[in-house]
Amino acid sequence: DIDVREFGSGNAGATNTFRVLGKRAGIPVLILDILKGTLAVSLAYFSDLSVGTSEFIQLEIGLGISALIGHIFPVFS
């Protein structure tokens, strides 16, 4: 098994996975990265806020930014 964090940029993300392991491994990682962000923003729907209100939109934006920061600075590295 190859740990992509030991090669290339040292990042476990899709770009480095494409570089190190190719398309076959990179595409699933890319899909999981996209789903991670989508899931984070979708958490807003579990709030008590009404869809379309400015607070709901702000929550979606905040969750999206949190997902982005978590992606750039992962807890597990």
Secondary structure, 3 states (H helix, E strand, C coil): CCCHHHCCCCCCCHHHHHHHHCHHHHHHHHHHHHHHHHHHHHHHHHCCCCCCCHHHHHHHHHHHHHHHHHHHCCCCC
